[in-house]
Amino acid sequence: MKPVLTALGISALLALGACTNPYDPGQRAAGGALIGAGTGAAIGGIAGGGRGAAIGAITGGAVGAATGVITTPQPPPQQQYYQQPYK
C-alpha cells in the first residue's frame, strides 16, 4: 500500500507542477518548488530516513524554485493583425 501512495503523491506533484503559465515567473517558481521538494524528499528519505527527507524537501524546493524563476522564457511577441487599414 505504501508504494501505491508514494506513486500517487509523486504523480500529484507532477500534475500540479504542469498546470502553470510558462511565461509567469511566480508560477514557474511554484511548480519548480513542488517538483524539487517532492524529488528532494524522496531522495533524502531513501538516503537518510525522516530527517533526510525533510532536508531534501527544503533543499529541493529552494533549488526548484530558483531554477523555475531563472528558466522562465520571454513571452512571444503579440501579433498585430490590425495595423494595416483596409484598402
Sequence and secondary structure as in RCSB ss.txt:
>XXXX:A:sequence
MKPVLTALGISALLALGACTNPYDPGQRAAGGALIGAGTGAAIGGIAGGGRGAAIGAITGGAVGAATGVITTPQP
PPQQQYYQQPYK
>XXXX:A:secstr
 HHHHHHHHHHHHHHHHHSS TT HHHHHHHHHHHHHHHHHHHHHHHHHHHHHHHHHHHHHHHHHHHHHHT    
     TTSS   
